[in-house]
């Protein structure tokens, strides 16, 4: 079933998070790092060797 030439898993995932806040860029970066450290989805993808591209910007 399906195309055998297509990988049945993610190779790359892009996340574009837009944060509505008055906090500084440094605080946004800190939140991003803490989220990466604690998020089970992020950790699972990284452990599986998925290239996760995460861009956090102020909305």
C-alpha positions in Angstrom: 0.0 0.0 0.0 1.3 3.5 -0.8 4.5 4.4 -2.5 7.5 2.5 -1.3 9.8 5.3 -2.3 8.3 7.6 0.3 9.6 7.5 3.9 6.8 6.8 6.4 8.3 9.3 8.9 9.2 12.9 9.3 12.5 14.1 8.1 12.1 17.8 8.9 9.6 19.7 11.0 9.3 23.5 11.0 7.8 25.4 13.9 7.0 29.1 13.6 5.8 30.4 16.9 4.6 34.0 17.1 4.5 35.2 20.7 2.4 38.1 21.7 4.3 39.7 24.6 6.1 42.8 25.8 9.0 40.7 27.0 12.5 41.2 25.6 14.0 39.0 22.8 16.2 37.4 25.5 13.2 36.4 27.5 11.5 34.9 24.3 14.7 33.0 23.7 14.8 31.7 27.3 11.2 30.5 26.9 12.0 28.8 23.7 15.0 26.9 25.3 12.9 25.9 28.3 10.1 24.7 26.1 12.5 22.6 24.0 13.9 21.1 27.2 10.4 20.1 28.6 8.2 19.5 25.5 7.6 15.7 25.0 6.8 16.2 21.3 10.0 18.2 20.6 12.1 15.7 22.6 10.6 12.7 20.8 11.2 14.2 17.3 14.8 15.2 18.2 15.5 11.7 19.7 14.3 10.2 16.4 16.8 12.3 14.4 14.2 14.6 12.9 15.6 18.0 11.9 13.4 20.4 13.9 13.6 24.0 12.8 12.1 26.3 15.5 11.6 30.0 14.9 10.1 32.1 17.7 9.3 35.7 17.0 7.3 38.5 18.6 3.8 38.8 17.1 
